Amino acid sequence: DLASVVPTGPASFAAVMGHSLARDAAALAALERLELGYLGLLGGPATVQRLVADRAMPAWFHGPMGLPIGSASPAEIAVGIAAEMVAVRSTSALPA
């Protein structure tokens, strides 16, 4: 039960980035009910749409996660994701 082991609150950041749509869907369903500072979903727009469908996602949901920096390689994608998380953290009321 993923929801029982993830701490809640604005300081908790979670990223769903598996290789299985079924597992990603289960993780997203467990995490979307929690109050988090950030919930990101890795994948292209079509994948995100498929997993989210018509559900109303919380304000802290980011999908596809990562800032659009024109990334192509896994390392560049990771930089975009980290940059988005830093930006979310810096605009929240969290202490640095």
N, C-alpha and C positions, 0 to 999 in steps of 0.2 A: 504494500500500500504506500505508494510514493507520497501521497499527501500527508501521511503521518510522520514522515522523516524530514520533510523540508520545512525549515523554520519560516514563519510568516513575518510580514512587516516590511517597511520600506527599505530596509537594508538587505533584504534577501533578493538575490538575482538568480534566475533559473533559465537555462537554455535547453531546448529540445532539439537534438541534432543526431538522430539515429539513422540507421540504414534500413529500417523497416517502417513502412507507413502504418502498419497495425500497431506497432510499439509506440511510434510517435503519437498516434491518435490517442492511445491509452494514457500516455504521459501528459499530453495536452489536456485531456479531460480531467485528470487528477489535479493538475496545477492551476487550471483556469479558475477554479473555485476559491483558490487561496488569495489572500491579499499580499502582493509582492511589490517590490520596487521595480522589477523588470521581469518579464516573461518573453523570451525570444523563441522563434521557430525558424530553423534553418531550412532553406529550400527556395525554389523559384516561386514566382507568383501563382502558377498553376497548382503546384504542390500545396502551398499555403491555402489557397482557395478550396482545394479538395479536402483538406483536413479541418478547416474552420467552417466551411459550408456557410450556412445562414445564421450561425450562432452569434450572439452579441458577445464580443470579447471585451475583457476589462481594459481600462485605459492604459494599463501598464503592459499590454501585449504589443509586441513588435514582430511583425511577420510580413515578408521575410526580414529576419533580423540583420542588422549591419547597416552602416551608413553607405550610401551609394557613391563609392569613390572610384568606380571604374575598375574594380578588381577582377582578376581573371584566375590567378593562382590561389591555391589553398592558403598560402601565407598572406596574400593580400586580402582575401576574404576574412581571415582571422583579424587582421588589422582593422578592417571596417567594423567587425563585430565588437572588438575591444573599444574602438572609438565611440561607438554608439553607447555602450555601457558607461564609459567615462562621462559622456555628455549627459546621460540620464542621471547619473550620480551627482554631477556638478550642478544640475538645475533643480535637484530636490533639496529638501531641508536636512539632508544627511550631513553629519560632520565629515570632513575630508579624511 
